Amino acid sequence: MALVVQKFGGTSVGSIDRIRNVARRALATQRAGHRVVLIVSAMSGETNRLLGLAHEVAKIPDAREMDAIATTGEQVSAALTAMAIQVEGGKARSLLGHQVRILTDDAFTKARIKAIDSSRIIEALDRGEIAVVAGFQGVDAEGNLTTLGRGGSDTSAVAVAAAIGADECEIYTDVDGVYTTDPNVCPSARKVDRISYEEMLELASLGAKVLQIRSVEIAMKYNVPIHVRSSFNDQPGTVVTGEDASLEGATVSGVAYDKNEARVHVVGVDDRPGIAADLFEKIAEKNISVDMIVQNVTTDADPRAAITFTLGKTDLARAKAWIESIAKNVGAREVRYDEDVVKVSIVGSGMRSHAGIAAKMFRLLANEGINIQAIATSEIRVSCLVASKYTELAVRALHDGFGLNKP
C-alpha cells in the first residue's frame, strides 16, 4: 500500500465532467490498494474572475481581503470533488488550508509555508476517506487566510506530500510530462521519462511552465518524487527525482526560453569600487530580482563604465523612474531600455563533467546569425540574451543542435 498525493490543476477541474473524471481517477487509485490525498486548484478562470471583482471595487485592493476572496475558488473545487467521489461510491472529506492548518507567513498574495499539521489528513485516511485538500492557500499565525502565489497548488501538493511522508506526488496537468523544450515552438520536442530536481528547478526558473519553482525546491529538500502526468490519459509522464547514473549521461536535457525579460543599460558611470554595490543594493531594496549582469571594461580613452542587467518586464514598468534616479545618484550619463529581448537557455546535469558545452551553444547561435547580448551561467545551465525576433530560431537550433530531437 502506497501513500499517494495527487494534484489536479484548474484545467483538470474546469468543469463538472472533469471534476467527475478526477473523482474516478482518485477512486481507481484507492481501489488499487493505496491511500490517496487530493490537492485541487480553483476551476480554470475562477481565480482571475474573483480578482477581477476585487479590482472593480477598489483600484488597489487590500492584499488581505484579496486573499480572503481568492481562497474561495479552491474551496468550491474541493467541496465539489469530495461530493463527486461520494456519488461514485467512495468516501471523501474536503479540507481547507486553515482546517489542515497549513501555517504560512503573513505575506499576503505570496505567502510561504512555515509548517503543516498533517493530523486531520491522516485521520481522514484512517477512516478510509480520500482527503481533498484545497490547494494554493494557508493561514497565518493570526488566523488570516493567505495564498501562495501563482502556481501555489503545486507548492501545496509537494509540501503536503513531504509532511505526510507520501511515497509519490503526482501532478496532473494539461500536458503529459516534461518536454525537452516547448512543443509549440519546436515540433521535434520530446517528452522525457526522468529529470533531476536540479534540472527541473533550472528549467522552471528559466520559463518552463510545467512545475512551479517553489514546489521543486521543496521536493528536492525533502526528497519527494514528483510524477508529472496528463489529466486526460493514463500514460506515464515524467518523474522528477534525484540524480542517478542514467540522468548524468545527458550533457543537455532541455532548452528553455523566457520572453519576460527587459534589458537595462546604465551608461557612463565611474569605474571605481562600490558603484555596482550602490546600484544593485538600491534595486534590491525595491524587492526587484535582477538576472544577467554585464559590466564593460574601461579604457584610457573612455574611463567611464557601462553596466547592463536584465529584469522582468512586469518589474520594469514600475521601476523605470527610480532606476533613473539611482543611476543619476551614481553619476550615470544615461539609461537605455530594451524590451525586445528573450533569454534562451540550455540545462543539463552532464555539463559538470563535459567541456565545451557553452562554446557549442555560442557556435550554434552564430551559425544562425544570432548575436548574443549577454551571458549567464551556473553549474548546469548556460543562458544567452538575444533579440526576441530570433526566439523560435534560437530554440530550434539549440534543441536539434544538441541532439534533443533524437531518442
N, C-alpha and C positions, 0 to 999 in steps of 0.2 A: 504493500500500500504506500503510495507516494502522496506527499502534501504538495498541491499544485496551486499556484496563483495564476489566474487568467485575467488579463486586462483587455477590455474592448473599448475602442475609441469612438468618437462621435459619429463617424460614418457607419460603424458596425451596429450602433443602436439608433440609427437615424430615422427609423420608422417602427411601427408596431410589429410588422412582419419580421424585421431584422432583430428586434428585441426577442421575439419568439425563437428565432434561429439561435441567438445567444443562449437562451434558456435550454434549448435542446442540446447544444454543444456541451454546456456545463453538466447537464444531467448525464450525457453519454460518458463523460469523464468520471463522474461519481459512480455510475453503474459499472464502470470497468474496475472498480475497487479503490478509487482514490478519494482523498478528501480535497474539497475544492473551495477556494476563496475567489470571488469575482470582484474586480475593480472596474467600475464603469464611468465613462465620461458623460457629459451632457449630450443630448441629441444634437446632431450636426446643425450648426447655425444658431442654436439656442443661446449660447453664451454671448455671441455678438448681438443678438436681439435684446437680451437683458441689459447689456451695457449700453446699447443704443437708447433704450428707455431712460437710463440714468442721465445720459448726455442731453436728452430732450428736456429734462427737468433742470439740470444745472450744467452750465458751460464747463466748469471744472468740478466734477462731483467729488464729494468726500470719499477718501480711499476706504475708510472703514465701512461705510454704507455700500460702496461698490462691491466689496467682498460679501457683505450680507446678501446682496442681490444675486451675485454670480453663483454662489453656492447652491441656490435653489435649482439650477439646471441639473446638477448631478443628483440632487435629492429626488427629483422626478424620475430620472433614469433608474436609480437604484430601486425605488419602490415598484415601478412598472416591471423591472426584470425579476424581482422577487415574486410578484404576482404571476408572471408568465411561467416561472418554474413551478409554482404551486398548481397552476392549471394543467401543466404537463404531468402532474402526479408526484412531484418532488416536494421537499421541504426546504424553505428558504427564509432568510430574515435579512432585511435591509438595515444597514448601519451607516450613520453619517459620521463625518470626521470628528465631531465633538463627542459622539457616543462611543466610538472606538477609543477616543482620546489620542488623536494624532496631535501631539503638542508641538507647536511651532513658535518662532519668534513673532514679534508684532509688526513686521514689515509688510503691511497690507498690500495686496495685489502681487507680491513676490516673496512670500514668507518662506523660510527654510525650516525643515523638520528638525526638532531637537530630540524627541523621544516618541515612542509608540507603546501604548499599553495594549498588549495583544489578548488580554484575558477574555474580553467579550467575544472576540473572533473564535478563540479556542473553545469557549463554552458552546457557541453555536455549532461548531464542528462536532463536538462531543454528543450533541443531541441529534446528529445525523443530518443537520441542515447545511445548505450551501450559504455561506456568509457573503452577502452582496454589499460591498463597501463603496460608498461614494468617493470617487477619485477627486484630485485637484484641490482638496480642502483639508483644513485642520482647525485648531483652536489655540489661541494664545493663553498665557498664564492668567489673564484677566477674564477669560471666558468669551472673548470676541472671536467671531468666525473669521478665518483667514483663507486666502487662496495661494497656490504655489506658483503662479505664473503660467505662461503658455506651455503646453505640453506637460502640465503638472500631474496629470493622471498617470503618466509613465513613472514619474517620481514616486507617486503614492504606491503604485504596484510593487516596484522594486523594494521600497522601504518596508512595506508590509511583509513581503517575502523574506526579507532579512530578519525582521522582528519575530516572525513565527517559525523561522528555520525551514522555509519551504525548500523542496528538492529542485524546483524549477519555477521560473516566472515566464509565462507565455504572454507575449504582447501580440494581440490580434489587431490587424490594421487593414487598410485597403490595398496594400501591396503584399506580395507573397515572400518577402525576405529582403535582405540587404543585397544591393547590386554593386557591381564593380564601378558603375557611375550611373548617372541619371539616364534611364532608357528613353526618356522623351527627347534627349539631346543626342544620344549616341545609340543607334539601333543595335550595335553589336554588344551592348552591355549584357553581362551575365549575372545570374544570382549566385552568390557564394554560399557554400554549405556551412562554413565556420569562419569566424573572425575573432581576433583577440579584443579584449577590453580596451587596450591602448589604441589600437587601430580604429575601433568604433568611436572612441572618445574624440580622436582627432577628426574623423570624418564628420561627426556630429557638430563639432565646433567650426568646421570649415564649410558648412552649408548643407550637408546631407540631412534630410528631414525625417528619417525613419525613426530615430530614437532621440529623446530629449537628453541633453548633456548631463544634467544632474542625475538622471536615472542610471546612466552608465557609470558615473563616478561612484554611486552607492553600490552598484553591482560589483564593481572592481574592489571596493574597500571590504565588502563582506562576502566576496566570492559567491555571488548569486548567479547561476547560469540563466541567461535570457534566451528565449526561443522566439524569434520574430516570425509570425505566421500570418497567412491571409484569413480574413473572416469568411471568405466566400468559397473556399475549397479546403480539402483535408490533406493537402500535400505538405510534406515537411518544408520548413522555411530555413532560416539562418540561425545557427546557435552562436551566441556571443559568450566567450569564455576566456579562461586564462590561456597563455601561450603554450603550445606544445611543439614537438618536432615538425609536424606537418605544416603548422602555421608559419614556422620560421623559414620554411623553404622558399616562400614567395618574397621577392625583393619589393615589389609594389603590389598592394592588394586592392587599391581603389583610387579613383580620381574624383575630386570634389570641386565645386565652384561656388562662389558667393558673390551675388550681384549687389548685396547691401554694403558696398564699400565706397568710401569717398576719400580722395587724396587731398591733403592739406600741405602746401608748400610755403614754408616761412623763409623768406629771402632776406639776406643781408643782416645777419646777427653777428655779434662779436664772437670771435673764436677764442674763448677763454673758459677755464673751468667754472662750472656752476650754471652756465646758460641753459643747457639741456635740462638740468635738475629744476631750475626755476620754472621753465616752460611746462614740463610734464607733471610737476607737483601741483601746479595750479589746475591743470586739466583733471588730475586725479581727484582733487577736492570737489570737482563738479560731478563726480561719480561717472565719468566717461572712460570707457575702455579704449585704449589705443592698441593698434595691431602692429603693422610694419613700421619701422623707423629707419631712416637713412639720413646720414649727415655727410655732406660733401667735404672733400679735402681742400683746404685753402692754399693759396699760392702767394708769393710776394706781390704779384700784380693785383691780386684780389684777396686781401687778408680777412674778408668777412665771409662767414659760412652761410649755408642754407640747410635747413632741417626739413625733411619730408616725412610725414607719417600718415597713416590711414586710420579711419574710424567709421562707425556705422553711419549710413546716410540719414537714418532717423535721428541720430545724435547731432549730426552736422547742422540740421535745420535750426535747432535751438541753441547751437553752440557758437555760431559764426561771430556774434557780437563780442562775446567775452574772449574768444580765441584771438581776435584782432586787438583787444585790449591788453591781453597778456603779451602778445607779440610786440606791441608798442612799448610795454614796460621793459622788455629785454633788448630794445633798440633795433628791432627789425625794420627793414625798408618797406616791405610789403608782404601781403599774404595772398596766395593764389589757391583756388579750389578747382577740383576736377571730380565730377560725379560720374563721368562716362568711363568707369574702370570696373574690372572684375578681378577677383582673386581666384586663380586656378591652382590646385594643389594635388600632389601625389602623396600617398600614405602607404607605408609598409614596414612591418617589424623587421623584415630582412635587410633594411637599409643599414642597420647597425653593423653588419658584417660584410657588406658589399661596397666596394669603392666605385666611384664614377657615376652614381645614380643622378646626382644633381647635374653633372656635365651632360649626361644623355638627355635630361629634361630640357636643358637650355638649347641643345642642338636640335631636338625635335621641334621646338618653337621657332628657332631660327630658320629651319628648313621651310616653314610655312610663312616666313616673312613677318613674324610676330615679334615686336620689340618688347623687352622686359623693362618695366619702370621701377620695380622694387622687388626685393627677395627677402624671405624669412624662412628659417629652418628650425627644426627640432631634431631629436634623435631619429624619429621615424616619419618625418614629414618635410617636404620642400614646397613652399608656396611662392608663386610669382604674380605680380600685379601687371595686368595687360589692359589694353583698350577693350571696352565692352563689346565692340563690334566683332571681336575675334573669339567670343565665348565658345560657340559651338565648334569652330575650327580647332581651337586650342584643346578642348576636352577630347575631341575625337582623335587628334594627333597623338596626344599623350596616352590615351586609353589603348589604342591599337599599337602605338609605338613600343609600349611596354608589354605587349602580348596579352593584355587582359581580355581580348576578344577570343582567345583560344582556351579550350577546356584545360 
